[in-house]
């Protein structure tokens, strides 16, 4: 990490106003299993969010993982709706305004995305992204277009894009009959209290299998000269 505050950090802080001071020795652990989170000393945690449900779904039937797949019988978009790219800065800003996740337009533009448009209107009415770990993130449908399965169809479309995302990075399915071959998996982190998004995931055939959180850890507190880890080792040696 750079020793001085990077511009991207200042932009997020200015837009959202919830971040504390910058630290070059802090690292953000994303989608961290709660069992791992419990091993991190509280003194080393700069911030941690509430728990998310880790939803897993698959595009093919694999009863060892899920009782049912992401259905391919959901149909197509309703008449008048169409898929399209989410490229305009004003559309990306709209997506940022509809979520509490602190991001900048520049960051969001780097993520693979898909949007739904209605007739000839230029503004998107629903959208979703693949996060840096290829998870489904920021699925959203504008209120007056809800009740038409747009979010579920977006989830299916993003799952298809996820395969392209990994393939472009050199990952290939195995040919030994394991789940990687013909049983494409997808995942999403959904807040426990976000009942609407949880219903969308379950309607898409996903199931919550464990809980995760995002936690920012101060490495200097853990591993610095006077850090917790070094002090513990000195105590053990003495």
C-alpha positions as CSV (number, residue, x, y, z in Angstrom):
1,X,0.0,0.0,0.0
2,X,1.3,3.5,-0.7
3,X,2.7,5.4,2.3
4,X,0.4,8.4,1.7
5,X,-3.3,8.6,1.3
6,X,-4.2,7.5,-2.3
7,X,-6.7,9.6,-4.3
8,X,-9.2,6.7,-4.5
9,X,-9.4,6.5,-0.7
10,X,-10.1,10.3,-0.6
11,X,-12.8,10.0,-3.2
12,X,-14.7,7.2,-1.3
13,X,-14.4,9.1,1.9
14,X,-15.7,12.3,0.4
15,X,-18.7,10.5,-1.3
16,X,-19.7,8.3,1.7
17,X,-18.1,10.0,4.7
18,X,-18.0,6.8,6.8
19,X,-14.4,5.9,6.5
20,X,-11.8,6.7,9.1
21,X,-8.2,7.7,8.5
22,X,-6.0,5.9,6.0
23,X,-3.4,3.4,7.1
24,X,-0.8,1.9,4.7
25,X,-0.6,-1.3,6.9
26,X,-4.3,-2.0,6.9
27,X,-5.8,-4.8,4.8
28,X,-9.4,-5.5,4.0
29,X,-10.4,-9.1,4.2
30,X,-13.4,-9.7,1.9
31,X,-16.0,-12.4,2.3
32,X,-14.2,-13.7,5.4
33,X,-15.8,-16.7,7.0
34,X,-17.0,-15.9,10.5
35,X,-14.9,-18.8,12.0
36,X,-11.8,-17.0,10.6
37,X,-13.1,-13.6,11.8
38,X,-13.2,-15.0,15.4
39,X,-9.5,-15.8,15.3
40,X,-8.5,-12.1,14.7
41,X,-7.7,-10.2,17.9
42,X,-10.2,-7.4,18.5
43,X,-7.4,-4.8,19.0
44,X,-6.2,-5.4,15.4
45,X,-9.7,-4.8,13.8
46,X,-10.2,-1.3,12.5
47,X,-13.8,-2.0,11.3
48,X,-16.0,-4.9,10.6
49,X,-19.5,-5.0,9.0
50,X,-22.4,-7.1,9.9
51,X,-22.6,-10.8,8.8
52,X,-23.7,-11.7,5.3
53,X,-25.3,-15.0,4.2
54,X,-23.1,-16.8,1.7
55,X,-25.5,-18.0,-1.0
56,X,-24.4,-20.7,-3.4
57,X,-26.2,-21.7,-6.5
58,X,-25.5,-23.8,-9.6
59,X,-26.6,-23.9,-13.2
60,X,-26.7,-27.7,-13.3
61,X,-28.2,-30.2,-10.9
62,X,-25.8,-31.4,-8.3
63,X,-27.7,-32.7,-5.3
64,X,-24.6,-33.0,-3.2
65,X,-24.3,-29.2,-3.1
66,X,-27.9,-27.9,-3.7
67,X,-31.3,-29.6,-3.8
68,X,-32.1,-27.7,-7.1
69,X,-30.2,-25.7,-9.7
70,X,-30.6,-22.1,-10.9
71,X,-33.6,-22.8,-13.0
72,X,-33.3,-22.6,-16.8
73,X,-37.1,-22.6,-17.0
74,X,-37.6,-19.1,-15.7
75,X,-38.4,-17.8,-19.2
76,X,-37.1,-14.7,-20.9
77,X,-37.5,-11.0,-20.1
78,X,-41.1,-9.7,-20.2
79,X,-42.2,-7.8,-23.3
80,X,-40.6,-4.4,-23.7
81,X,-37.5,-5.3,-21.6
82,X,-34.0,-5.9,-22.9
83,X,-30.5,-6.6,-21.6
84,X,-27.8,-4.1,-22.2
85,X,-24.4,-2.9,-20.9
86,X,-24.1,-0.5,-18.0
87,X,-21.4,2.0,-19.3
88,X,-22.5,5.6,-18.9
89,X,-21.0,7.3,-15.8
90,X,-24.5,8.6,-14.9
91,X,-25.8,5.0,-14.8
92,X,-22.9,3.8,-12.7
93,X,-23.5,6.7,-10.3
94,X,-27.2,5.7,-10.1
95,X,-26.1,2.2,-9.1
96,X,-23.8,3.7,-6.4
97,X,-26.7,5.9,-5.1
98,X,-28.9,2.8,-4.7
99,X,-26.4,0.9,-2.4
100,X,-24.7,1.5,0.9
101,X,-21.4,-0.1,-0.4
102,X,-18.8,2.6,-0.7
103,X,-17.5,2.7,-4.3
104,X,-16.5,5.2,-6.9
105,X,-17.6,5.4,-10.5
106,X,-14.1,4.5,-11.6
107,X,-14.1,1.3,-9.5
108,X,-17.6,0.2,-10.6
109,X,-16.6,0.7,-14.2
110,X,-14.0,-2.0,-13.9
111,X,-16.5,-4.7,-12.8
112,X,-18.4,-6.9,-15.3
113,X,-22.0,-5.8,-15.3
114,X,-25.4,-6.3,-16.9
115,X,-28.5,-4.1,-16.9
116,X,-32.1,-4.3,-18.0
117,X,-33.7,-1.5,-20.0
118,X,-37.4,-0.9,-20.7
119,X,-38.5,0.0,-24.2
120,X,-36.6,3.0,-25.5
121,X,-35.8,4.6,-22.1
122,X,-32.1,5.3,-21.8
123,X,-32.0,4.8,-18.0
124,X,-31.6,1.2,-16.7
125,X,-34.4,-0.2,-14.6
126,X,-32.4,-3.1,-13.1
127,X,-28.7,-4.0,-12.9
128,X,-26.2,-6.3,-11.3
129,X,-22.4,-6.7,-11.2
130,X,-19.7,-9.4,-10.7
131,X,-17.5,-8.4,-7.8
132,X,-13.7,-8.7,-7.8
133,X,-14.2,-12.3,-6.6
134,X,-16.8,-12.9,-9.3
135,X,-19.7,-12.9,-6.8
136,X,-23.1,-11.5,-7.7
137,X,-23.2,-8.0,-6.2
138,X,-25.4,-4.9,-6.1
139,X,-28.4,-6.6,-7.7
140,X,-31.1,-4.0,-7.9
141,X,-34.5,-3.4,-9.5
142,X,-36.2,0.0,-9.5
143,X,-39.4,-0.1,-7.4
144,X,-41.9,0.5,-10.3
145,X,-40.4,-2.5,-12.2
146,X,-40.4,-5.1,-9.4
147,X,-42.5,-8.2,-9.4
148,X,-41.5,-9.3,-12.9
149,X,-38.5,-11.6,-12.0
150,X,-36.0,-9.1,-13.4
151,X,-33.5,-9.7,-10.5
152,X,-33.8,-13.5,-10.9
153,X,-33.2,-13.2,-14.7
154,X,-30.3,-10.9,-14.0
155,X,-28.8,-13.4,-11.6
156,X,-29.0,-16.1,-14.3
157,X,-27.4,-13.8,-16.9
158,X,-24.6,-12.8,-14.5
159,X,-24.0,-16.5,-13.8
160,X,-23.5,-17.0,-17.5
161,X,-21.0,-14.1,-17.6
162,X,-19.2,-15.5,-14.6
163,X,-18.1,-18.5,-16.7
164,X,-16.6,-16.1,-19.3
165,X,-15.0,-14.1,-16.4
166,X,-13.1,-17.1,-15.1
167,X,-12.3,-18.5,-18.6
168,X,-10.7,-15.2,-19.6
169,X,-8.4,-15.5,-16.6
170,X,-7.1,-19.0,-17.5
171,X,-9.4,-21.1,-15.3
172,X,-10.8,-24.2,-17.0
173,X,-13.3,-26.8,-15.9
174,X,-11.9,-30.2,-14.9
175,X,-12.8,-33.3,-16.8
176,X,-13.0,-35.8,-14.0
177,X,-16.7,-35.5,-13.3
178,X,-16.2,-33.2,-10.3
179,X,-18.5,-30.2,-9.7
180,X,-16.3,-27.9,-11.8
181,X,-17.2,-29.9,-14.9
182,X,-20.7,-29.1,-16.1
183,X,-21.9,-27.8,-12.7
184,X,-21.0,-24.2,-12.7
185,X,-21.2,-22.6,-9.3
186,X,-22.0,-19.0,-8.4
187,X,-22.2,-17.2,-5.1
188,X,-23.4,-14.0,-3.5
189,X,-23.1,-12.3,-0.1
190,X,-26.5,-11.1,1.1
191,X,-27.1,-9.2,4.3
192,X,-29.0,-11.1,7.0
193,X,-31.6,-8.4,7.2
194,X,-32.0,-7.9,3.5
195,X,-35.1,-10.0,3.1
196,X,-35.9,-8.9,-0.4
197,X,-32.5,-9.9,-1.8
198,X,-32.6,-13.2,0.1
199,X,-36.0,-14.0,-1.5
200,X,-34.5,-13.3,-4.9
201,X,-31.6,-15.7,-4.2
202,X,-33.8,-18.4,-3.0
203,X,-36.2,-18.0,-5.9
204,X,-33.1,-18.4,-8.2
205,X,-32.4,-21.8,-6.5
206,X,-29.6,-20.5,-4.2
207,X,-29.1,-21.6,-0.6
208,X,-27.2,-20.0,2.3
209,X,-24.4,-22.4,3.4
210,X,-22.3,-20.2,5.8
211,X,-21.8,-16.6,7.0
212,X,-19.2,-14.1,6.1
213,X,-18.2,-10.6,6.8
214,X,-15.8,-7.9,5.6
215,X,-13.2,-6.9,8.1
216,X,-10.3,-4.4,8.0
217,X,-7.3,-5.6,9.9
218,X,-4.4,-3.4,11.1
219,X,-1.3,-5.5,10.3
220,X,1.0,-3.2,12.3
221,X,-1.0,-4.0,15.4
222,X,-0.6,-7.7,14.7
223,X,3.0,-8.0,13.4
224,X,4.8,-4.8,14.2
225,X,7.7,-4.5,16.7
226,X,5.2,-4.1,19.6
227,X,2.4,-6.0,17.9
228,X,0.2,-8.7,19.4
229,X,1.9,-11.6,17.5
230,X,5.5,-10.6,18.4
231,X,4.6,-9.9,22.0
232,X,2.9,-13.3,22.3
233,X,6.0,-15.0,20.8
234,X,8.3,-13.2,23.2
235,X,6.1,-14.3,26.0
236,X,6.2,-17.9,24.8
237,X,10.0,-17.9,24.4
238,X,10.6,-16.4,27.9
